[in-house]
Each structure stands twice: as structure tokens, then as C-alpha cells.
Amino acid sequence: MTTRRSFLKTSSLTAVAGLGGVAEAVFANTTLPSAWDLSTEIVVAGSGPAGMGAAVTAIDNNAKVLIFEKGKNYGGCGVISAGILKLEGGTRSQKAAGIQDSVEQYYKRLTNPNEDLSRAERMGNQELLAKKVEHTAAFEDWAINHGVKFRPGLTTAGVDSQHPGMWHHVWWKDGGEGRNMIPPNKDGYVTGAGLMLPLKEYFESKGGRIYLEHKVTSVIKDANGRVIGVEVLSPNGKILKVLATKGVVLAGGGFRGNVPMRMLFDARMTKNMIATGEPFVFQDGSAIKVGVKAGGFMVRDGNRPHSNFRRKFGTIHYNFPLNSPYGAPGLDVAGNRWNQIIFTNKNGDRFVQEVDKWDLGTGYNFYDLALAQPDQLIWTIFDDATAKKYRWSTKPPVCEEGLAFDANTLDELGKLTNQPNLAQTVERYNNFVDTKADSDFGRPAATMTKKIEKAPFHAVRCVLAVHNISAGLAINGDGQVIDIDLQPIPGLYAAGESAGGIGGGVTGSMIVGQIAAEHLTNN
Ligand SMILES: Cc1cc2nc3c(=O)[nH]c(=O)nc-3n(C[C@H](O)[C@H](O)[C@H](O)COP(=O)(O)OP(=O)(O)OC[C@H]3O[C@@H](n4cnc5c(N)ncnc54)[C@H](O)[C@@H]3O)c2cc1C
């Protein structure tokens, strides 16, 4: 039976035979494929937040849209994200919380030179910034209109807490694939699935189609240099030629999983580091390469012109829940728990005052120092009183095999983990706790509340992760990929972490996708 939904699906996949005359007339005298395998108006490469922002906006503007997603999973990092959305400018939730804000005030804050440099956006793409601010203020209403549910209440977080009421939360009925940073309430769990899954449902209900395990490998241009299609590697190895009469949006995320490519931007991001999101998402930089091969080039983000790191404890996987098929959660070392641990390097030496200190360059100054240690190998050392207090298990399924060790003496633990200086380092640290003075690294006295003295002793690998490289294809204020003469490449757009100059994040990526699709469908 042909339902309305299946009819719409088919119609967005108009066979080229049906368009044949049009294609021949428009693209006469060009070197085109002898036949197109699929045809649509807009192709989106990637089903993450940027891709969905573009695809949903385009379909709302009556365009026919196909999404090609290279991975097995829908939703990119957005679906495993914490679902913590950075929204300002007078949103519905801000109003409900009694927070007075407006687009003008928000823009002023972002461009205020007295602001913390790490979040002031005045070095980025200014044309895009102005549009992004407006879209950010309107985002919550847009999402609600597309089936997304927001959890009542706002929170503040980390360095951004000088702007109360900025963090919005979307919820979903179950925990999703990512680890939930906020405990569930009666509404459900705070997870990026709460944003990404309703949008998928909406997109498909409007006749959009998502092809999983289909990787966009290059664009096809007509004789005038206009992008009119893509080549797509399908699961059976066949290269599909796909006509996109209006244009193509590259929304394949960044390149943090591509070691040589990421090391061009920061030589410290060696193979010793993991990439967040893997193995659910593998950011290989392929969509960016498609844009570069088409004539684009890469730029750093203006608003966060440095790499962004994360760390995990006892796992090489970032933020998956207990018993996830994608990896173990590791230990939750956060808040006051810092007071109970020390970090050591490969030799068993301390190298940093362990308690978090915000740093404009890398996020936390910890990373600058950790990345400079031999083999970037870092251990977290604590005793059994701490393990019991926080119910830290060093065994699977909490920690991964080979990343957490226990021993009855510090000498044994040092041998087990090849840290020759471990026992004397702990002894020295315990003396600092007695005197409340860390003469090596100046750790604040208030954070030295606990000696490491109760056997068994534990060593858990602190694994360093690349989270965001903050660079991508140069785009203009409409999301068009520009060439080295700063001219737009007709028909080619980029958004999210595939684009540079403006920054990512769930909503930031989705909004640039929206902006690109608006231009694509209105021109
Ligand atoms: C664990 C985790 C938690 C996070 N939590 C938050 C949070 O709470 N709030 C927040 O604002 N941000 C968060 N982030 C960051 C946020 O998820 C990203 O900035 C955002 O998802 C980027 O969106 P994107 O669409 O550009 O890229 P992605 O989300 O990486 O999506 C890109 C998609 O494109 C696909 N793709 C790549 N190349 C191709 C190709 N050539 N052809 C076809 N498909 C391709 C990829 O497989 C992927 O599915 C988190 C990130 C992670 C990893």
C-alpha cells in the first residue's frame, strides 16, 4: 500500500529519468556523468546537528533533500552529546526563568572587548555572527515546533557561568547512546537524542531520506564551476552519482579522528590521544577534504582559535554510559574529588597542581602540561579510602582492561605500571598534605585534604582526548564555501565543525546549517 509517507519518500528521490529533459537542458555541453544514480535538489553530507539544521530548514522551505551519512549511526556527535544547549538572547526558557535578555543584549555581550577572550566572538566571521545571534535566540521555539521537548529550568556551567541561564536542556524518554551528565527527572533524561531524534522523525515525515553508510567523496561541478552533485561511496563499494540541482551542504563534522590532519593544526595531538565520539562517530575530515578539493580552504575558528581537549579516567572512550556497546564510562573524577588524587607521568613524577584551573589557551592548564609529558602518558593515583568513598571500581565494566591497576604497596603499583618514582612521589605528596604546602606545584592548601595512604593503592590511566580542533572550511556569511579569492563556490555550503571561523557545538552547528539552507533555498 502506498501511504502518504512512503509516497513523499519516493517523490524526494525522483529518478533522473523523470528529470531527464531538465538535466540535459540545464547542463548541456558540460562534462557530466552519463547517468545519475539519484537525483534531488539538495544533498547534505552528514546527519549530525549541522546536517539536520540544514536538512530540516531546507525541507521546510519545500526543497527535496537527501542526507548521506557515512557512518552506521544516525545523528553524529549530536545524538551522543549531553544535550546541553548554549542558548541566549531571550529564549522561551529564559523568559520562564525570569531572565531578561534580548538579541541586542546577547550580541553586545559577545562582542564586548571586556569579555573573557575564550568566548568573545569578535574575531570570528562577523557577518555570520550577527545571523547566528538571531537564530540562537529563536532556536528554542524552532526546535519545539519540530517536536523537541525542553526540560524545564536552566543551569550554569564552568567558565560560562557569568551568564546565568544560558544552558538549556533537551530531554528524551530514555538515556540514548551518550552518558547523561544530569540525573534524570520525571520528564526523562537530558541527552542530545532529545534534539536529534525528533528532528529525524520530522524530516522523514516530510519525505526526507537519510542514507546510512554512504560517504560523500567529492562534488561534481558543471562547466561554469557550479556544484551540481556529489559522488557517494555506497556500502557495496559502488560510487553513486547524485544530482543536486540546488546545491550541496558539507556537514561532516571535523577531523579530530584524522591524526596527520589534526597534527597540522596542533602537533601535540599525536596518535596517543583519543578522539571524543569514537567509535559511535568517526570524524575523519573527509567532508572538509571534499570542500578543499572543490576549491575551498581551511581557517581556524575566530571565537575559539585553539584546540579543545578532554580527559577520561580508565577508559579510551569518551562519555558512554555503563554497559554501552561503545565503551566503558571510566571513573567520574570531578568536583571535590580532585582533592583526593594526584597525577603522575610515565616516570611516576607529579607534573601539575592537580586541581582544575581555567586557562584561555587550552581549556585547563592541565592539558598544556599533560601533553608535554613523555608519551603523553598520565596516571591518576588514589588510595582505597577514596575508591570506597566514591565507589570507584577499577574493574570492567567501569574501567577498561589494561587501564586500571591495584596493588597492596606503592612499590608494587609502581612496578605494575612501570612508574619507577611512584612510591617516593606519593611519600613527598603526603608530606605536603601534612604541612599544607606544596612546594613543587603550589597546589592550594584547601585541596590537600587527604593523604594517599590506605592500601590497596590504585593507578588509573587518565586518557587525553581531542574534542574540537576549531578549524574547517572557510565560509561566508551565508554559509557558502569560499575559494582562496574569497569568492563563493556556487552551490557549495559548509556548516558545523566542517566549517571554520565560527565554532561548533550542538546548536552552533545546527544554526549555521539553518543559515546555509535558508540561502540555498531562497536563491
Ligand atoms: C560525547 C560528546 C558530548 C558533547 N556534548 C555537547 C553538549 O552537551 N553541548 C554542545 O553544544 N556540544 C556538545 N558536543 C559537541 C557537539 O556534539 C558537536 O560540536 C556537534 O555535534 C558538531 O556537529 P556537526 O554536525 O558539525 O558534526 P558531527 O556531530 O560530528 O556530525 C557529522 C556527521 O557527518 C558524518 N560524515 C562525516 N564525513 C562524511 C562524509 N564525507 N559523507 C557523509 N557523512 C559524513 C559523520 O559520520 C557524522 O555522523 C559534544 C560532543 C561529544 C563527542
The ligand as a Gaussian input file, in Angstrom:
#p B3LYP/6-31G(d) Opt

LIG

0 1
 C       30.396000      12.997000      23.726000
 C       30.135000      14.397000      23.263000
 C       29.321000      15.227000      24.027000
 C       29.033000      16.526000      23.592000
 N       28.169000      17.295000      24.330000
 C       27.821000      18.526000      23.861000
 C       26.836000      19.304000      24.531000
 O       26.245000      18.882000      25.530000
 N       26.536000      20.530000      24.028000
 C       27.134000      21.028000      22.896000
 O       26.815000      22.146000      22.471000
 N       28.062000      20.300000      22.226000
 C       28.405000      19.059000      22.671000
 N       29.313000      18.309000      21.968000
 C       29.846000      18.841000      20.700000
 C       28.812000      18.680000      19.584000
 O       28.242000      17.396000      19.654000
 C       29.455000      18.914000      18.224000
 O       30.032000      20.207000      18.199000
 C       28.419000      18.801000      17.098000
 O       27.837000      17.518000      17.098000
 C       29.041000      19.070000      15.728000
 O       28.048000      18.864000      14.765000
 P       28.413000      18.521000      13.249000
 O       27.137000      18.197000      12.577000
 O       29.264000      19.579000      12.702000
 O       29.353000      17.228000      13.322000
 P       29.065000      15.718000      13.866000
 O       28.158000      15.761000      15.037000
 O       30.400000      15.132000      14.017000
 O       28.295000      15.042000      12.672000
 C       28.902000      14.849000      11.428000
 C       28.333000      13.597000      10.778000
 O       28.760000      13.574000       9.420000
 C       29.195000      12.273000       9.080000
 N       30.176000      12.409000       7.984000
 C       31.462000      12.808000       8.082000
 N       32.036000      12.850000       6.867000
 C       31.088000      12.463000       5.977000
 C       31.084000      12.280000       4.565000
 N       32.170000      12.515000       3.830000
 N       29.935000      11.845000       3.980000
 C       28.821000      11.592000       4.727000
 N       28.786000      11.727000       6.077000
 C       29.903000      12.180000       6.687000
 C       29.785000      11.738000      10.363000
 O       29.801000      10.323000      10.363000
 C       28.838000      12.316000      11.407000
 O       27.751000      11.461000      11.659000
 C       29.608000      17.005000      22.388000
 C       30.443000      16.181000      21.626000
 C       30.703000      14.884000      22.052000
 C       31.574000      13.991000      21.208000

